[in-house]
Amino acid sequence: MPRFFIIGQCFWYKAWASAPLRALSAILQIRSKVLFMSEGHEEPRRSGDDIESLLPIDEHVEEGHDAEGRKVRHRGIYLLPNLFTTANLFAGFYSIINSMNGNFYVAAATVFVAMVLDSLDGRVARLTNTQSAFGAEYDSLSDMVAFGVAPALLAFEWALGSMGKVGWMVAFIYVAGAALRLARFNTQIGSVDKRYFIGLASPAAAGVVAGTVWAFSDFGIQGSNMAFLVALLVAAAGCLMVSNIKYYSFKDLDLKGRVPFVAILVVVLVFAVVFSDPPRILLLIFLAYAVSGPIQYLLQLRRRKAV
């Protein structure tokens, strides 16, 4: 009788405990299924993703549109055009270092090297179809250093520093004009005529300032002797950059098409003339381009009054 009671108690205990155990087992099974389903939809992580997650630099992701107008996301940046932009940035930085060390000849020449690199990065991007919003912003920041800060510091170290506060104020006018010019240019992309620039382009303004320092310092002339003239030139270049005067952009020139044979002879002649006396020839070219805008503007005003 006691044995039967014990056995009965055990069966009773087993029957009593089996109900909650079955419920708990069902809950665990459901939970495991939910976790398995949620983890099953995740894409397997690649080894490259694991490496990038350990780096303190985020990958650049840029949104754009494909040929059919659908939104797509591009990962990474184009290397080739950004190499030219980086070289442009380095040229501007190198010009600043030489200006601070008093090597005005090298500093001015480096600004013109930056112009060549700046003209190449955009054309390479268009020819290889590697344009991107990142490249456009990177190019503007590089231009700000090479054609905004570098020429202003070059003019200040060579001539404007002798004028005290007036000198650095004039240099700041140029820097601010370059910054405003580049910011306005970025906001007007696609909404203005590509054949013309609104305001003097920053490379051309830098060519005027750097060409002046290069041409006169090459003769051994001290900048302090012509500080007032340099101040007027730098301030005028800064104001022309933010003006509404139109300048021909030369962007409609077809460099991929066929041209007459005489065209290459003209190019050779231009190179020969420029390299015969680079400081003076380049200064005359950029001065003529800077003056062409106001002259065209005055001629248009005269025609409107005549009509």
C-alpha atoms as one frame of an Amber mdcrd trajectory, in Angstrom:
protein
   0.000   0.000   0.000   2.683   2.585   0.771   4.619   1.478  -2.298   1.543
   1.955  -4.389   1.008   5.292  -2.776   4.523   6.346  -3.566   4.172   5.133
  -7.092   0.879   6.899  -7.325   2.401  10.040  -5.972   5.136   9.805  -8.570
   2.662   9.387 -11.392   0.604  12.200  -9.954   3.696  14.441  -9.762   4.702
  13.530 -13.260   1.264  14.300 -14.571   1.175  17.578 -12.664   4.624  18.724
 -13.850   4.276  17.651 -17.481   1.777  20.384 -18.404   3.979  23.431 -17.671
   7.018  21.671 -19.117   5.215  21.131 -22.373   4.152  24.782 -22.429   7.688
  25.978 -21.715   9.053  23.689 -24.427   6.550  25.079 -26.930   7.516  28.640
 -26.068  11.199  27.861 -26.523  10.525  26.211 -29.860   8.528  29.207 -31.107
  11.249  31.598 -29.924  13.966  29.590 -31.672  11.944  29.603 -34.887  11.464
  33.383 -34.721  15.191  33.943 -34.152  16.081  31.580 -36.960  13.698  33.328
 -39.354  14.963  36.799 -38.426  18.585  35.763 -38.794  17.956  33.832 -41.989
  17.012  36.989 -43.945  20.256  38.756 -43.112  22.887  38.746 -45.817  26.115
  37.056 -44.869  28.779  39.553 -43.891  31.738  39.641 -46.195  35.267  39.662
 -44.933  35.762  43.132 -46.446  32.845  44.455 -44.387  34.414  43.044 -41.230
  37.704  44.789 -42.051  35.988  48.117 -42.842  34.022  47.959 -39.593  37.337
  47.951 -37.720  38.630  51.067 -39.558  37.889  54.539 -38.107  36.906  55.794
 -41.602  33.407  55.388 -43.003  32.945  54.301 -46.592  31.558  57.005 -48.894
  28.070  56.187 -50.200  26.573  58.519 -52.796  23.018  58.518 -54.128  22.344
  59.113 -57.797  20.102  58.127 -60.682  20.663  55.652 -63.463  19.812  56.084
 -67.155  16.158  55.214 -66.468  15.807  57.747 -63.660  15.785  55.215 -60.830
  17.580  56.073 -57.611  20.774  54.096 -57.098  23.480  54.148 -54.463  27.144
  54.191 -55.428  29.789  53.080 -52.991  33.317  54.484 -53.062  34.879  57.258
 -55.155  36.517  57.494 -58.573  40.296  57.425 -58.288  41.527  58.965 -61.556
  39.912  62.449 -61.466  40.443  62.759 -57.706  44.164  62.147 -58.204  44.366
  65.320 -60.293  42.296  67.173 -57.690  44.627  66.011 -54.924  47.613  67.175
 -56.970  45.884  70.539 -57.380  45.415  70.734 -53.609  49.054  69.850 -53.021
  50.184  72.540 -55.480  48.195  75.152 -53.581  49.638  73.986 -50.270  53.166
  73.978 -51.703  52.642  77.523 -52.955  51.629  78.629 -49.439  54.746  77.056
 -47.928  57.009  78.808 -50.444  55.276  82.146 -49.886  55.919  81.875 -46.163
  59.582  81.067 -46.870  59.995  83.999 -49.248  60.326  81.899 -52.425  57.896
  84.055 -54.396  59.103  82.842 -57.795  58.360  79.205 -56.950  55.106  80.060
 -55.155  53.730  81.967 -58.149  54.788  79.302 -60.645  53.114  76.604 -58.523
  49.796  78.453 -58.764  49.956  78.127 -62.550  50.770  74.428 -62.188  47.628
  74.130 -60.070  45.639  75.711 -62.910  46.773  73.011 -65.319  45.845  70.282
 -62.851  42.471  71.898 -62.178  41.656  71.992 -65.881  42.598  68.326 -66.227
  40.526  66.816 -63.413  37.214  68.059 -64.790  37.988  67.087 -68.366  39.243
  63.654 -67.324  36.057  63.104 -65.326  33.897  64.035 -68.311  35.907  61.999
 -70.814  35.860  58.883 -68.613  32.300  59.455 -67.380  33.437  59.521 -63.741
  31.674  62.670 -62.549  30.338  62.611 -59.012  29.035  64.986 -56.357  31.990
  64.074 -54.157  34.432  65.040 -56.914  32.701  68.380 -57.458  32.864  69.294
 -53.764  36.449  68.079 -53.444  37.416  70.151 -56.482  35.856  73.289 -54.989
  37.710  72.833 -51.699  40.981  72.317 -53.552  40.324  75.417 -55.660  39.729
  77.404 -52.494  43.223  76.527 -51.293  45.027  76.821 -54.632  43.233  79.873
 -56.068  41.880  81.557 -52.941  44.252  81.279 -49.997  47.527  80.718 -51.871
  47.413  83.839 -54.135  46.184  86.048 -51.280  49.008  84.922 -48.998  51.488
  85.290 -51.858  50.421  88.898 -52.466  50.412  89.635 -48.731  53.909  88.257
 -48.120  55.325  90.022 -51.156  53.692  93.460 -51.016  50.555  93.854 -48.886
  52.267  93.118 -45.576  53.982  96.503 -45.707  50.567  98.216 -45.591  49.655
  96.887 -42.139  45.968  96.324 -41.455  44.990  97.613 -44.880  47.109  94.914
 -46.460  45.534  91.949 -44.695  42.068  93.448 -45.203  42.681  93.571 -48.959
  43.964  89.985 -48.865  40.824  88.933 -46.989  38.625  90.617 -49.618  40.249
  88.401 -52.216  39.856  85.235 -50.106  36.205  86.013 -49.344  35.554  86.746
 -53.021  37.030  83.390 -54.018  34.939  81.538 -51.418  31.725  83.280 -52.489
  32.549  82.695 -56.154  33.022  78.956 -55.655  29.906  78.619 -53.486  27.772
  80.455 -56.056  29.232  78.378 -58.875  28.234  75.135 -57.129  24.653  76.317
 -56.669  24.326  77.455 -60.298  25.494  74.220 -61.947  22.907  73.159 -64.515
  20.941  76.423 -64.343  23.195  78.815 -66.295  24.680  78.872 -69.775  27.806
  76.698 -69.770  29.426  78.931 -72.377  29.875  81.731 -69.822  31.071  82.152
 -66.244  29.115  84.495 -63.990  31.940  86.503 -62.497  35.670  86.065 -62.994
  36.686  82.436 -62.479  38.924  81.870 -59.450  41.811  80.364 -61.505  41.858
  83.437 -63.736  41.843  85.754 -60.711  44.681  83.738 -59.210  46.545  84.049
 -62.514  46.318  87.848 -62.324  47.611  87.989 -58.744  50.285  85.309 -59.053
  51.349  86.588 -62.479  51.878  90.084 -61.076  54.078  88.808 -58.254  55.978
  86.471 -60.588  56.575  89.083 -63.297  57.836  91.864 -61.015  59.725  89.752
 -58.461  61.597  88.137 -61.344  63.058  91.600 -62.071  64.110  91.954 -58.435
  61.474  94.593 -57.662  60.449  94.809 -54.019  56.734  94.410 -53.429  56.682
  97.188 -50.849  57.589  99.668 -53.605  54.339  98.949 -55.447  52.100  97.900
 -52.552  49.322 100.330 -53.472  49.111  99.049 -57.060  49.081  95.428 -55.877
  46.344  96.252 -53.352  44.134  97.726 -56.095  44.773  94.715 -58.327  44.015
  92.156 -55.605  40.867  93.966 -54.468  39.648  94.321 -58.059  40.191  90.609
 -58.702  38.212  89.756 -55.567  35.322  92.015 -56.581  35.247  90.691 -60.161
  34.836  87.146 -58.853  31.552  88.023 -57.107  30.265  90.309 -59.871  27.559
  89.428 -62.410  29.851  90.142 -65.364  29.944  87.286 -67.870  33.185  85.696
 -69.015  33.609  83.224 -71.831  34.242  79.756 -70.327  35.717  77.940 -73.379
  33.727  74.844 -72.345  32.112  74.494 -75.764  35.454  73.696 -77.406  35.396
  70.197 -78.855  38.707  68.585 -77.949  37.671  65.118 -79.136  36.682  66.049
 -82.674  38.855  66.550 -85.727  40.358  69.974 -86.412  42.301  71.429 -89.347
  46.013  70.697 -89.442  46.786  74.379 -88.927  45.259  74.148 -85.424  48.186
  72.134 -84.097  50.562  74.711 -85.581  48.730  77.430 -83.650  49.068  75.397
 -80.458  52.797  74.995 -81.020  53.120  78.734 -81.645  51.242  79.536 -78.430
  53.509  77.255 -76.411  56.584  78.836 -77.976  55.395  82.359 -77.138  54.438
  81.483 -73.568  57.688  79.702 -72.762  59.765  82.490 -74.257  58.920  84.619
 -71.195  56.395  82.826 -68.937  55.958  85.469 -66.185  55.177  88.390 -68.462
  53.249  86.474 -71.141  51.018  84.703 -68.624  50.358  87.971 -66.804  49.320
  89.661 -70.060  47.035  86.741 -70.984  45.204  86.704 -67.651  45.008  90.489
 -67.460  43.465  90.569 -70.934  40.939  87.913 -69.913  40.063  89.744 -66.672
  39.535  93.029 -68.532  37.506  91.406 -71.329  34.489  90.938 -69.078  34.046
  94.594 -68.044  34.702  95.724 -71.620  31.976  93.442 -72.978  29.642  94.624
 -70.216  30.208  98.288 -71.069  29.694  97.605 -74.766  26.369  95.910 -74.024
  25.255  98.851 -71.900  26.169 101.224 -74.731  24.166  99.166 -77.229  21.110
  99.140 -74.965  21.254 102.894 -74.562  21.620 103.337 -78.301  18.521 101.213
 -78.913
